[in-house]
């Protein structure tokens, strides 16, 4: 199952999480997209339920290597 979320953030436009493959795609306000592999469900839940999406991204995901999706 893929969960898609629109974010109310100055940094992040939206995200989608694939529970089966544990991949998270993050769409930034500058229209760039990155895919992050091996994201644990609890990390994803912290990210989408955080009061500040940008802060949650910086604390939980920024240090991981994401793959840029070329358009």
MOQUISUL-V622846 format. One record per backbone hydrogen bond with DSSP energy under -1.0 kcal/mol. CO is the residue of the C=O (numbers start at 0). NH is the residue of the N-H. Records with the same first field share a line. If there is no record, write none. Layout:
CO: NH + NH
//
This chain:
0: 18
2: 16
4: 14
6: 8
10: 28
12: 6
13: 26
14: 4
15: 24
16: 2
17: 21 + 22
21: 38
22: 17
23: 35
24: 15
25: 33
26: 12 + 13
27: 30
31: 27
32: 68
33: 25
34: 66
35: 23
39: 43
40: 44
41: 45
42: 46
43: 47
44: 48
51: 55
52: 56
53: 57
54: 58
55: 59
56: 60 + 61
60: 63
66: 34
//
